[in-house]
Amino acid sequence: MEKGNSRCIYDAVSSNAAILFFVGAVTIVIIRVLYVMYRSSNPPRPKSPRPLSTLIVLGSGGHTAEMMNLLSVLQEDRFKPRFYIAAATDNMSLQKARVFEDSLVQKAATEVVGTAQFMQIYRSREVGQSYVTSVATTLIAIGHGLWLMIKIRPEVILCNGPGTCIPICAIAFIFKVLGVKWSSIFYVESIARVKRLSLSGLLLYKLHMADQLFVQWPQLKSQYPRAHYVGRLM
């Protein structure tokens, strides 16, 4: 009987310890997530104007055109080295990025080779692809995005609408929570979005993943108060 009672007591203690450990771990994760959300909403000012490694997520068509216009007014010496990522089926966007970087080298009138790098990532879902098969492609895209984020480890992520940015931003947010790397996410909503955010913008806004989310129409600012209205960028 004594052995049986001792066994029951041991099992009860072990069970309680496991529950306490689980509750404690979950509490720590929740606190860390809340801290990341708070700090993302109140980003600290950089102490020195040192260059920041920047990951630029390109969309296609109008998204790429808007991104190129945005990059043309950024301080290229402040945001470098630059890493461009586009979907695996979007060669045109990377070509435009290469032309843009070549123009910067020519503008500098030096023989210094540009530091930009160009990469491609699998799409989570192609246009017209069924939602059933998109589950597998999304997992592949996340795995590929994880490898790229570990390789690049950017300090700044700049994106403006394509679904390609969601796996990248999600991985960056998880890295923040785990303390692996802090990447500030800046999202600029497309000028085509007048009354409501795109799906990408809505996800980043609702889940507090973007450090700063910019909109180009005052209607969006009134509907999404945490967004920053900057006027038309084109």
Biotite code that builds the C-alpha atoms (Angstrom):
import biotite.structure as struc

atoms = struc.array([
    struc.Atom([0.000, 0.000, 0.000], chain_id="A", res_id=1, res_name="MET", atom_name="CA", element="C"),
    struc.Atom([2.797, 2.386, 0.919], chain_id="A", res_id=2, res_name="GLU", atom_name="CA", element="C"),
    struc.Atom([4.487, 1.800, -2.420], chain_id="A", res_id=3, res_name="LYS", atom_name="CA", element="C"),
    struc.Atom([1.193, 2.346, -4.218], chain_id="A", res_id=4, res_name="GLY", atom_name="CA", element="C"),
    struc.Atom([0.549, 5.584, -2.360], chain_id="A", res_id=5, res_name="ASN", atom_name="CA", element="C"),
    struc.Atom([4.067, 6.785, -3.032], chain_id="A", res_id=6, res_name="SER", atom_name="CA", element="C"),
    struc.Atom([3.603, 6.058, -6.706], chain_id="A", res_id=7, res_name="ARG", atom_name="CA", element="C"),
    struc.Atom([0.329, 7.982, -6.800], chain_id="A", res_id=8, res_name="CYS", atom_name="CA", element="C"),
    struc.Atom([1.922, 10.932, -5.023], chain_id="A", res_id=9, res_name="ILE", atom_name="CA", element="C"),
    struc.Atom([4.881, 10.877, -7.420], chain_id="A", res_id=10, res_name="TYR", atom_name="CA", element="C"),
    struc.Atom([2.573, 10.799, -10.459], chain_id="A", res_id=11, res_name="ASP", atom_name="CA", element="C"),
    struc.Atom([0.479, 13.647, -9.040], chain_id="A", res_id=12, res_name="ALA", atom_name="CA", element="C"),
    struc.Atom([3.562, 15.779, -8.370], chain_id="A", res_id=13, res_name="VAL", atom_name="CA", element="C"),
    struc.Atom([4.972, 15.046, -11.833], chain_id="A", res_id=14, res_name="SER", atom_name="CA", element="C"),
    struc.Atom([1.641, 15.922, -13.444], chain_id="A", res_id=15, res_name="SER", atom_name="CA", element="C"),
    struc.Atom([1.371, 19.186, -11.520], chain_id="A", res_id=16, res_name="ASN", atom_name="CA", element="C"),
    struc.Atom([4.968, 20.067, -12.357], chain_id="A", res_id=17, res_name="ALA", atom_name="CA", element="C"),
    struc.Atom([4.314, 19.445, -16.055], chain_id="A", res_id=18, res_name="ALA", atom_name="CA", element="C"),
    struc.Atom([1.194, 21.621, -15.930], chain_id="A", res_id=19, res_name="ILE", atom_name="CA", element="C"),
    struc.Atom([3.044, 24.418, -14.125], chain_id="A", res_id=20, res_name="LEU", atom_name="CA", element="C"),
    struc.Atom([5.892, 24.218, -16.641], chain_id="A", res_id=21, res_name="PHE", atom_name="CA", element="C"),
    struc.Atom([3.455, 24.399, -19.552], chain_id="A", res_id=22, res_name="PHE", atom_name="CA", element="C"),
    struc.Atom([1.533, 27.320, -18.051], chain_id="A", res_id=23, res_name="VAL", atom_name="CA", element="C"),
    struc.Atom([4.789, 29.127, -17.294], chain_id="A", res_id=24, res_name="GLY", atom_name="CA", element="C"),
    struc.Atom([6.110, 28.600, -20.818], chain_id="A", res_id=25, res_name="ALA", atom_name="CA", element="C"),
    struc.Atom([2.868, 29.819, -22.376], chain_id="A", res_id=26, res_name="VAL", atom_name="CA", element="C"),
    struc.Atom([2.858, 32.870, -20.079], chain_id="A", res_id=27, res_name="THR", atom_name="CA", element="C"),
    struc.Atom([6.419, 33.751, -21.061], chain_id="A", res_id=28, res_name="ILE", atom_name="CA", element="C"),
    struc.Atom([5.581, 33.434, -24.754], chain_id="A", res_id=29, res_name="VAL", atom_name="CA", element="C"),
    struc.Atom([2.488, 35.636, -24.372], chain_id="A", res_id=30, res_name="ILE", atom_name="CA", element="C"),
    struc.Atom([4.455, 38.286, -22.476], chain_id="A", res_id=31, res_name="ILE", atom_name="CA", element="C"),
    struc.Atom([7.173, 38.203, -25.123], chain_id="A", res_id=32, res_name="ARG", atom_name="CA", element="C"),
    struc.Atom([4.632, 38.539, -27.957], chain_id="A", res_id=33, res_name="VAL", atom_name="CA", element="C"),
    struc.Atom([2.977, 41.502, -26.208], chain_id="A", res_id=34, res_name="LEU", atom_name="CA", element="C"),
    struc.Atom([6.384, 43.109, -25.701], chain_id="A", res_id=35, res_name="TYR", atom_name="CA", element="C"),
    struc.Atom([7.257, 42.674, -29.386], chain_id="A", res_id=36, res_name="VAL", atom_name="CA", element="C"),
    struc.Atom([3.911, 44.202, -30.382], chain_id="A", res_id=37, res_name="MET", atom_name="CA", element="C"),
    struc.Atom([4.463, 47.155, -28.043], chain_id="A", res_id=38, res_name="TYR", atom_name="CA", element="C"),
    struc.Atom([8.017, 47.786, -29.152], chain_id="A", res_id=39, res_name="ARG", atom_name="CA", element="C"),
    struc.Atom([7.039, 47.450, -32.810], chain_id="A", res_id=40, res_name="SER", atom_name="CA", element="C"),
    struc.Atom([4.390, 50.141, -32.316], chain_id="A", res_id=41, res_name="SER", atom_name="CA", element="C"),
    struc.Atom([6.967, 52.384, -30.609], chain_id="A", res_id=42, res_name="ASN", atom_name="CA", element="C"),
    struc.Atom([10.233, 51.774, -32.486], chain_id="A", res_id=43, res_name="PRO", atom_name="CA", element="C"),
    struc.Atom([13.308, 53.330, -30.833], chain_id="A", res_id=44, res_name="PRO", atom_name="CA", element="C"),
    struc.Atom([15.313, 55.925, -32.734], chain_id="A", res_id=45, res_name="ARG", atom_name="CA", element="C"),
    struc.Atom([18.634, 54.624, -34.052], chain_id="A", res_id=46, res_name="PRO", atom_name="CA", element="C"),
    struc.Atom([21.607, 55.823, -32.013], chain_id="A", res_id=47, res_name="LYS", atom_name="CA", element="C"),
    struc.Atom([23.864, 56.302, -35.016], chain_id="A", res_id=48, res_name="SER", atom_name="CA", element="C"),
    struc.Atom([23.287, 56.810, -38.745], chain_id="A", res_id=49, res_name="PRO", atom_name="CA", element="C"),
    struc.Atom([25.003, 53.567, -39.658], chain_id="A", res_id=50, res_name="ARG", atom_name="CA", element="C"),
    struc.Atom([23.898, 51.638, -42.756], chain_id="A", res_id=51, res_name="PRO", atom_name="CA", element="C"),
    struc.Atom([21.054, 49.170, -42.228], chain_id="A", res_id=52, res_name="LEU", atom_name="CA", element="C"),
    struc.Atom([20.867, 45.914, -44.180], chain_id="A", res_id=53, res_name="SER", atom_name="CA", element="C"),
    struc.Atom([17.558, 46.098, -46.017], chain_id="A", res_id=54, res_name="THR", atom_name="CA", element="C"),
    struc.Atom([15.360, 43.388, -47.505], chain_id="A", res_id=55, res_name="LEU", atom_name="CA", element="C"),
    struc.Atom([13.029, 44.641, -50.235], chain_id="A", res_id=56, res_name="ILE", atom_name="CA", element="C"),
    struc.Atom([10.097, 42.408, -51.167], chain_id="A", res_id=57, res_name="VAL", atom_name="CA", element="C"),
    struc.Atom([8.943, 43.028, -54.724], chain_id="A", res_id=58, res_name="LEU", atom_name="CA", element="C"),
    struc.Atom([5.484, 42.313, -56.051], chain_id="A", res_id=59, res_name="GLY", atom_name="CA", element="C"),
    struc.Atom([4.666, 42.486, -59.724], chain_id="A", res_id=60, res_name="SER", atom_name="CA", element="C"),
    struc.Atom([3.336, 45.082, -62.136], chain_id="A", res_id=61, res_name="GLY", atom_name="CA", element="C"),
    struc.Atom([2.081, 48.124, -60.236], chain_id="A", res_id=62, res_name="GLY", atom_name="CA", element="C"),
    struc.Atom([3.543, 46.932, -56.936], chain_id="A", res_id=63, res_name="HIS", atom_name="CA", element="C"),
    struc.Atom([7.043, 46.882, -58.400], chain_id="A", res_id=64, res_name="THR", atom_name="CA", element="C"),
    struc.Atom([6.566, 50.279, -60.059], chain_id="A", res_id=65, res_name="ALA", atom_name="CA", element="C"),
    struc.Atom([5.504, 51.797, -56.732], chain_id="A", res_id=66, res_name="GLU", atom_name="CA", element="C"),
    struc.Atom([8.426, 50.200, -54.925], chain_id="A", res_id=67, res_name="MET", atom_name="CA", element="C"),
    struc.Atom([10.896, 51.581, -57.457], chain_id="A", res_id=68, res_name="MET", atom_name="CA", element="C"),
    struc.Atom([9.423, 55.080, -56.967], chain_id="A", res_id=69, res_name="ASN", atom_name="CA", element="C"),
    struc.Atom([9.756, 54.660, -53.223], chain_id="A", res_id=70, res_name="LEU", atom_name="CA", element="C"),
    struc.Atom([13.357, 53.487, -53.440], chain_id="A", res_id=71, res_name="LEU", atom_name="CA", element="C"),
    struc.Atom([14.272, 56.447, -55.636], chain_id="A", res_id=72, res_name="SER", atom_name="CA", element="C"),
    struc.Atom([13.706, 58.826, -52.703], chain_id="A", res_id=73, res_name="VAL", atom_name="CA", element="C"),
    struc.Atom([15.417, 56.723, -50.034], chain_id="A", res_id=74, res_name="LEU", atom_name="CA", element="C"),
    struc.Atom([18.968, 57.396, -48.937], chain_id="A", res_id=75, res_name="GLN", atom_name="CA", element="C"),
    struc.Atom([20.809, 54.555, -50.617], chain_id="A", res_id=76, res_name="GLU", atom_name="CA", element="C"),
    struc.Atom([23.814, 54.990, -48.309], chain_id="A", res_id=77, res_name="ASP", atom_name="CA", element="C"),
    struc.Atom([21.536, 54.577, -45.272], chain_id="A", res_id=78, res_name="ARG", atom_name="CA", element="C"),
    struc.Atom([19.856, 51.374, -46.436], chain_id="A", res_id=79, res_name="PHE", atom_name="CA", element="C"),
    struc.Atom([22.550, 48.963, -47.537], chain_id="A", res_id=80, res_name="LYS", atom_name="CA", element="C"),
    struc.Atom([23.379, 46.341, -48.412], chain_id="A", res_id=81, res_name="PRO", atom_name="CA", element="C"),
    struc.Atom([20.057, 45.815, -50.194], chain_id="A", res_id=82, res_name="ARG", atom_name="CA", element="C"),
    struc.Atom([18.544, 42.397, -50.841], chain_id="A", res_id=83, res_name="PHE", atom_name="CA", element="C"),
    struc.Atom([15.736, 42.126, -53.378], chain_id="A", res_id=84, res_name="TYR", atom_name="CA", element="C"),
    struc.Atom([13.290, 39.217, -53.220], chain_id="A", res_id=85, res_name="ILE", atom_name="CA", element="C"),
    struc.Atom([10.634, 38.459, -55.824], chain_id="A", res_id=86, res_name="ALA", atom_name="CA", element="C"),
    struc.Atom([8.447, 35.460, -56.578], chain_id="A", res_id=87, res_name="ALA", atom_name="CA", element="C"),
    struc.Atom([10.122, 32.629, -58.468], chain_id="A", res_id=88, res_name="ALA", atom_name="CA", element="C"),
    struc.Atom([7.906, 33.286, -61.493], chain_id="A", res_id=89, res_name="THR", atom_name="CA", element="C"),
    struc.Atom([8.489, 37.052, -61.507], chain_id="A", res_id=90, res_name="ASP", atom_name="CA", element="C"),
    struc.Atom([11.673, 37.743, -63.449], chain_id="A", res_id=91, res_name="ASN", atom_name="CA", element="C"),
    struc.Atom([10.513, 41.165, -64.633], chain_id="A", res_id=92, res_name="MET", atom_name="CA", element="C"),
    struc.Atom([10.541, 42.689, -61.136], chain_id="A", res_id=93, res_name="SER", atom_name="CA", element="C"),
    struc.Atom([14.104, 41.581, -60.463], chain_id="A", res_id=94, res_name="LEU", atom_name="CA", element="C"),
    struc.Atom([15.144, 42.950, -63.844], chain_id="A", res_id=95, res_name="GLN", atom_name="CA", element="C"),
    struc.Atom([13.721, 46.357, -62.891], chain_id="A", res_id=96, res_name="LYS", atom_name="CA", element="C"),
    struc.Atom([15.565, 46.173, -59.577], chain_id="A", res_id=97, res_name="ALA", atom_name="CA", element="C"),
    struc.Atom([18.833, 45.439, -61.379], chain_id="A", res_id=98, res_name="ARG", atom_name="CA", element="C"),
    struc.Atom([18.290, 48.410, -63.680], chain_id="A", res_id=99, res_name="VAL", atom_name="CA", element="C"),
    struc.Atom([17.633, 50.602, -60.650], chain_id="A", res_id=100, res_name="PHE", atom_name="CA", element="C"),
    struc.Atom([20.801, 49.440, -58.887], chain_id="A", res_id=101, res_name="GLU", atom_name="CA", element="C"),
    struc.Atom([22.844, 49.932, -62.065], chain_id="A", res_id=102, res_name="ASP", atom_name="CA", element="C"),
    struc.Atom([21.566, 53.500, -62.249], chain_id="A", res_id=103, res_name="SER", atom_name="CA", element="C"),
    struc.Atom([22.798, 54.128, -58.695], chain_id="A", res_id=104, res_name="LEU", atom_name="CA", element="C"),
    struc.Atom([26.271, 52.860, -59.586], chain_id="A", res_id=105, res_name="VAL", atom_name="CA", element="C"),
    struc.Atom([26.377, 55.091, -62.685], chain_id="A", res_id=106, res_name="GLN", atom_name="CA", element="C"),
    struc.Atom([25.105, 58.041, -60.671], chain_id="A", res_id=107, res_name="LYS", atom_name="CA", element="C"),
    struc.Atom([27.902, 57.590, -58.160], chain_id="A", res_id=108, res_name="ALA", atom_name="CA", element="C"),
    struc.Atom([30.420, 57.803, -61.033], chain_id="A", res_id=109, res_name="ALA", atom_name="CA", element="C"),
    struc.Atom([32.743, 55.305, -59.380], chain_id="A", res_id=110, res_name="THR", atom_name="CA", element="C"),
    struc.Atom([34.086, 51.888, -60.207], chain_id="A", res_id=111, res_name="GLU", atom_name="CA", element="C"),
    struc.Atom([32.769, 50.441, -56.959], chain_id="A", res_id=112, res_name="VAL", atom_name="CA", element="C"),
    struc.Atom([30.607, 47.396, -57.592], chain_id="A", res_id=113, res_name="VAL", atom_name="CA", element="C"),
    struc.Atom([27.097, 47.601, -56.166], chain_id="A", res_id=114, res_name="GLY", atom_name="CA", element="C"),
    struc.Atom([26.346, 45.612, -53.037], chain_id="A", res_id=115, res_name="THR", atom_name="CA", element="C"),
    struc.Atom([22.775, 44.642, -53.948], chain_id="A", res_id=116, res_name="ALA", atom_name="CA", element="C"),
    struc.Atom([21.752, 40.986, -54.178], chain_id="A", res_id=117, res_name="GLN", atom_name="CA", element="C"),
    struc.Atom([18.772, 39.537, -56.023], chain_id="A", res_id=118, res_name="PHE", atom_name="CA", element="C"),
    struc.Atom([16.858, 36.448, -54.933], chain_id="A", res_id=119, res_name="MET", atom_name="CA", element="C"),
    struc.Atom([13.649, 34.596, -55.679], chain_id="A", res_id=120, res_name="GLN", atom_name="CA", element="C"),
    struc.Atom([11.193, 32.835, -53.376], chain_id="A", res_id=121, res_name="ILE", atom_name="CA", element="C"),
    struc.Atom([8.451, 30.321, -54.045], chain_id="A", res_id=122, res_name="TYR", atom_name="CA", element="C"),
    struc.Atom([4.929, 31.732, -54.167], chain_id="A", res_id=123, res_name="ARG", atom_name="CA", element="C"),
    struc.Atom([2.459, 30.685, -51.508], chain_id="A", res_id=124, res_name="SER", atom_name="CA", element="C"),
    struc.Atom([-0.280, 30.611, -54.116], chain_id="A", res_id=125, res_name="ARG", atom_name="CA", element="C"),
    struc.Atom([-0.301, 31.244, -57.852], chain_id="A", res_id=126, res_name="GLU", atom_name="CA", element="C"),
    struc.Atom([-3.160, 33.041, -59.537], chain_id="A", res_id=127, res_name="VAL", atom_name="CA", element="C"),
    struc.Atom([-5.970, 30.532, -60.117], chain_id="A", res_id=128, res_name="GLY", atom_name="CA", element="C"),
    struc.Atom([-4.383, 27.859, -57.929], chain_id="A", res_id=129, res_name="GLN", atom_name="CA", element="C"),
    struc.Atom([-6.799, 25.858, -55.787], chain_id="A", res_id=130, res_name="SER", atom_name="CA", element="C"),
    struc.Atom([-6.791, 26.478, -52.044], chain_id="A", res_id=131, res_name="TYR", atom_name="CA", element="C"),
    struc.Atom([-6.235, 22.764, -51.385], chain_id="A", res_id=132, res_name="VAL", atom_name="CA", element="C"),
    struc.Atom([-2.954, 22.580, -53.268], chain_id="A", res_id=133, res_name="THR", atom_name="CA", element="C"),
    struc.Atom([-1.926, 26.011, -51.962], chain_id="A", res_id=134, res_name="SER", atom_name="CA", element="C"),
    struc.Atom([-1.497, 24.490, -48.487], chain_id="A", res_id=135, res_name="VAL", atom_name="CA", element="C"),
    struc.Atom([1.518, 22.502, -49.678], chain_id="A", res_id=136, res_name="ALA", atom_name="CA", element="C"),
    struc.Atom([2.983, 25.398, -51.675], chain_id="A", res_id=137, res_name="THR", atom_name="CA", element="C"),
    struc.Atom([2.552, 27.716, -48.678], chain_id="A", res_id=138, res_name="THR", atom_name="CA", element="C"),
    struc.Atom([4.562, 25.334, -46.492], chain_id="A", res_id=139, res_name="LEU", atom_name="CA", element="C"),
    struc.Atom([7.273, 25.221, -49.152], chain_id="A", res_id=140, res_name="ILE", atom_name="CA", element="C"),
    struc.Atom([7.268, 29.022, -49.365], chain_id="A", res_id=141, res_name="ALA", atom_name="CA", element="C"),
    struc.Atom([7.597, 29.319, -45.589], chain_id="A", res_id=142, res_name="ILE", atom_name="CA", element="C"),
    struc.Atom([10.500, 26.869, -45.546], chain_id="A", res_id=143, res_name="GLY", atom_name="CA", element="C"),
    struc.Atom([12.233, 28.723, -48.349], chain_id="A", res_id=144, res_name="HIS", atom_name="CA", element="C"),
    struc.Atom([11.545, 32.059, -46.648], chain_id="A", res_id=145, res_name="GLY", atom_name="CA", element="C"),
    struc.Atom([13.015, 30.743, -43.406], chain_id="A", res_id=146, res_name="LEU", atom_name="CA", element="C"),
    struc.Atom([16.227, 29.763, -45.187], chain_id="A", res_id=147, res_name="TRP", atom_name="CA", element="C"),
    struc.Atom([16.455, 33.208, -46.831], chain_id="A", res_id=148, res_name="LEU", atom_name="CA", element="C"),
    struc.Atom([15.822, 35.048, -43.561], chain_id="A", res_id=149, res_name="MET", atom_name="CA", element="C"),
    struc.Atom([18.514, 33.043, -41.770], chain_id="A", res_id=150, res_name="ILE", atom_name="CA", element="C"),
    struc.Atom([20.896, 33.809, -44.614], chain_id="A", res_id=151, res_name="LYS", atom_name="CA", element="C"),
    struc.Atom([20.113, 37.535, -44.939], chain_id="A", res_id=152, res_name="ILE", atom_name="CA", element="C"),
    struc.Atom([19.207, 38.513, -41.348], chain_id="A", res_id=153, res_name="ARG", atom_name="CA", element="C"),
    struc.Atom([18.006, 41.988, -42.417], chain_id="A", res_id=154, res_name="PRO", atom_name="CA", element="C"),
    struc.Atom([17.584, 44.923, -40.067], chain_id="A", res_id=155, res_name="GLU", atom_name="CA", element="C"),
    struc.Atom([14.862, 46.490, -42.228], chain_id="A", res_id=156, res_name="VAL", atom_name="CA", element="C"),
    struc.Atom([12.144, 44.835, -44.317], chain_id="A", res_id=157, res_name="ILE", atom_name="CA", element="C"),
    struc.Atom([10.371, 47.000, -46.876], chain_id="A", res_id=158, res_name="LEU", atom_name="CA", element="C"),
    struc.Atom([7.249, 45.741, -48.652], chain_id="A", res_id=159, res_name="CYS", atom_name="CA", element="C"),
    struc.Atom([4.158, 47.168, -50.328], chain_id="A", res_id=160, res_name="ASN", atom_name="CA", element="C"),
    struc.Atom([1.449, 44.629, -50.880], chain_id="A", res_id=161, res_name="GLY", atom_name="CA", element="C"),
    struc.Atom([2.317, 41.358, -52.598], chain_id="A", res_id=162, res_name="PRO", atom_name="CA", element="C"),
    struc.Atom([1.378, 38.134, -50.824], chain_id="A", res_id=163, res_name="GLY", atom_name="CA", element="C"),
    struc.Atom([5.022, 37.121, -51.176], chain_id="A", res_id=164, res_name="THR", atom_name="CA", element="C"),
    struc.Atom([5.806, 39.337, -48.183], chain_id="A", res_id=165, res_name="CYS", atom_name="CA", element="C"),
    struc.Atom([3.542, 37.493, -45.721], chain_id="A", res_id=166, res_name="ILE", atom_name="CA", element="C"),
    struc.Atom([5.817, 34.441, -45.103], chain_id="A", res_id=167, res_name="PRO", atom_name="CA", element="C"),
    struc.Atom([8.828, 36.761, -44.804], chain_id="A", res_id=168, res_name="ILE", atom_name="CA", element="C"),
    struc.Atom([7.098, 39.100, -42.334], chain_id="A", res_id=169, res_name="CYS", atom_name="CA", element="C"),
    struc.Atom([5.699, 36.184, -40.315], chain_id="A", res_id=170, res_name="ALA", atom_name="CA", element="C"),
    struc.Atom([9.163, 34.654, -39.989], chain_id="A", res_id=171, res_name="ILE", atom_name="CA", element="C"),
    struc.Atom([10.613, 38.047, -39.022], chain_id="A", res_id=172, res_name="ALA", atom_name="CA", element="C"),
    struc.Atom([7.969, 38.414, -36.310], chain_id="A", res_id=173, res_name="PHE", atom_name="CA", element="C"),
    struc.Atom([8.725, 34.931, -34.949], chain_id="A", res_id=174, res_name="ILE", atom_name="CA", element="C"),
    struc.Atom([12.437, 35.802, -34.915], chain_id="A", res_id=175, res_name="PHE", atom_name="CA", element="C"),
    struc.Atom([11.598, 38.871, -32.805], chain_id="A", res_id=176, res_name="LYS", atom_name="CA", element="C"),
    struc.Atom([9.616, 36.792, -30.322], chain_id="A", res_id=177, res_name="VAL", atom_name="CA", element="C"),
    struc.Atom([12.420, 34.215, -30.067], chain_id="A", res_id=178, res_name="LEU", atom_name="CA", element="C"),
    struc.Atom([15.082, 36.906, -29.793], chain_id="A", res_id=179, res_name="GLY", atom_name="CA", element="C"),
    struc.Atom([16.897, 35.647, -32.888], chain_id="A", res_id=180, res_name="VAL", atom_name="CA", element="C"),
    struc.Atom([16.923, 38.905, -34.858], chain_id="A", res_id=181, res_name="LYS", atom_name="CA", element="C"),
    struc.Atom([15.015, 42.179, -34.722], chain_id="A", res_id=182, res_name="TRP", atom_name="CA", element="C"),
    struc.Atom([13.952, 43.236, -38.218], chain_id="A", res_id=183, res_name="SER", atom_name="CA", element="C"),
    struc.Atom([11.864, 46.405, -38.471], chain_id="A", res_id=184, res_name="SER", atom_name="CA", element="C"),
    struc.Atom([9.002, 45.861, -40.922], chain_id="A", res_id=185, res_name="ILE", atom_name="CA", element="C"),
    struc.Atom([7.801, 48.845, -42.948], chain_id="A", res_id=186, res_name="PHE", atom_name="CA", element="C"),
    struc.Atom([4.720, 48.259, -45.065], chain_id="A", res_id=187, res_name="TYR", atom_name="CA", element="C"),
    struc.Atom([3.486, 50.787, -47.637], chain_id="A", res_id=188, res_name="VAL", atom_name="CA", element="C"),
    struc.Atom([-0.036, 50.090, -48.856], chain_id="A", res_id=189, res_name="GLU", atom_name="CA", element="C"),
    struc.Atom([-0.615, 50.389, -52.597], chain_id="A", res_id=190, res_name="SER", atom_name="CA", element="C"),
    struc.Atom([-2.126, 53.610, -53.937], chain_id="A", res_id=191, res_name="ILE", atom_name="CA", element="C"),
    struc.Atom([-4.807, 51.431, -55.521], chain_id="A", res_id=192, res_name="ALA", atom_name="CA", element="C"),
    struc.Atom([-6.192, 50.743, -52.043], chain_id="A", res_id=193, res_name="ARG", atom_name="CA", element="C"),
    struc.Atom([-8.504, 53.657, -51.311], chain_id="A", res_id=194, res_name="VAL", atom_name="CA", element="C"),
    struc.Atom([-11.214, 52.363, -48.947], chain_id="A", res_id=195, res_name="LYS", atom_name="CA", element="C"),
    struc.Atom([-9.722, 49.270, -47.341], chain_id="A", res_id=196, res_name="ARG", atom_name="CA", element="C"),
    struc.Atom([-6.400, 47.546, -46.917], chain_id="A", res_id=197, res_name="LEU", atom_name="CA", element="C"),
    struc.Atom([-5.270, 44.692, -49.101], chain_id="A", res_id=198, res_name="SER", atom_name="CA", element="C"),
    struc.Atom([-5.254, 41.215, -47.558], chain_id="A", res_id=199, res_name="LEU", atom_name="CA", element="C"),
    struc.Atom([-1.512, 41.500, -46.910], chain_id="A", res_id=200, res_name="SER", atom_name="CA", element="C"),
    struc.Atom([-1.897, 44.902, -45.296], chain_id="A", res_id=201, res_name="GLY", atom_name="CA", element="C"),
    struc.Atom([-4.860, 43.755, -43.216], chain_id="A", res_id=202, res_name="LEU", atom_name="CA", element="C"),
    struc.Atom([-2.953, 40.744, -41.878], chain_id="A", res_id=203, res_name="LEU", atom_name="CA", element="C"),
    struc.Atom([0.075, 42.833, -40.943], chain_id="A", res_id=204, res_name="LEU", atom_name="CA", element="C"),
    struc.Atom([-2.171, 45.456, -39.326], chain_id="A", res_id=205, res_name="TYR", atom_name="CA", element="C"),
    struc.Atom([-4.454, 43.137, -37.371], chain_id="A", res_id=206, res_name="LYS", atom_name="CA", element="C"),
    struc.Atom([-1.630, 40.878, -36.180], chain_id="A", res_id=207, res_name="LEU", atom_name="CA", element="C"),
    struc.Atom([0.612, 43.852, -35.279], chain_id="A", res_id=208, res_name="HIS", atom_name="CA", element="C"),
    struc.Atom([3.454, 42.431, -37.357], chain_id="A", res_id=209, res_name="MET", atom_name="CA", element="C"),
    struc.Atom([4.402, 45.680, -39.118], chain_id="A", res_id=210, res_name="ALA", atom_name="CA", element="C"),
    struc.Atom([6.444, 48.220, -37.169], chain_id="A", res_id=211, res_name="ASP", atom_name="CA", element="C"),
    struc.Atom([5.056, 50.987, -39.355], chain_id="A", res_id=212, res_name="GLN", atom_name="CA", element="C"),
    struc.Atom([2.206, 50.741, -41.854], chain_id="A", res_id=213, res_name="LEU", atom_name="CA", element="C"),
    struc.Atom([1.765, 53.620, -44.300], chain_id="A", res_id=214, res_name="PHE", atom_name="CA", element="C"),
    struc.Atom([-1.317, 54.462, -46.368], chain_id="A", res_id=215, res_name="VAL", atom_name="CA", element="C"),
    struc.Atom([-1.716, 56.892, -49.248], chain_id="A", res_id=216, res_name="GLN", atom_name="CA", element="C"),
    struc.Atom([-5.367, 57.888, -48.740], chain_id="A", res_id=217, res_name="TRP", atom_name="CA", element="C"),
    struc.Atom([-6.882, 59.689, -45.716], chain_id="A", res_id=218, res_name="PRO", atom_name="CA", element="C"),
    struc.Atom([-9.918, 57.361, -45.790], chain_id="A", res_id=219, res_name="GLN", atom_name="CA", element="C"),
    struc.Atom([-7.663, 54.472, -44.819], chain_id="A", res_id=220, res_name="LEU", atom_name="CA", element="C"),
    struc.Atom([-6.148, 56.443, -41.959], chain_id="A", res_id=221, res_name="LYS", atom_name="CA", element="C"),
    struc.Atom([-9.592, 57.095, -40.489], chain_id="A", res_id=222, res_name="SER", atom_name="CA", element="C"),
    struc.Atom([-10.534, 53.427, -40.819], chain_id="A", res_id=223, res_name="GLN", atom_name="CA", element="C"),
    struc.Atom([-7.213, 52.081, -39.537], chain_id="A", res_id=224, res_name="TYR", atom_name="CA", element="C"),
    struc.Atom([-6.014, 54.592, -36.889], chain_id="A", res_id=225, res_name="PRO", atom_name="CA", element="C"),
    struc.Atom([-2.656, 52.911, -36.263], chain_id="A", res_id=226, res_name="ARG", atom_name="CA", element="C"),
    struc.Atom([-1.678, 53.457, -39.894], chain_id="A", res_id=227, res_name="ALA", atom_name="CA", element="C"),
    struc.Atom([0.353, 56.493, -40.957], chain_id="A", res_id=228, res_name="HIS", atom_name="CA", element="C"),
    struc.Atom([-1.017, 58.679, -43.727], chain_id="A", res_id=229, res_name="TYR", atom_name="CA", element="C"),
    struc.Atom([1.793, 59.913, -46.007], chain_id="A", res_id=230, res_name="VAL", atom_name="CA", element="C"),
    struc.Atom([-0.123, 61.103, -49.068], chain_id="A", res_id=231, res_name="GLY", atom_name="CA", element="C"),
    struc.Atom([0.460, 59.876, -52.585], chain_id="A", res_id=232, res_name="ARG", atom_name="CA", element="C"),
    struc.Atom([3.925, 58.536, -53.257], chain_id="A", res_id=233, res_name="LEU", atom_name="CA", element="C"),
    struc.Atom([3.531, 58.350, -57.040], chain_id="A", res_id=234, res_name="MET", atom_name="CA", element="C"),
])
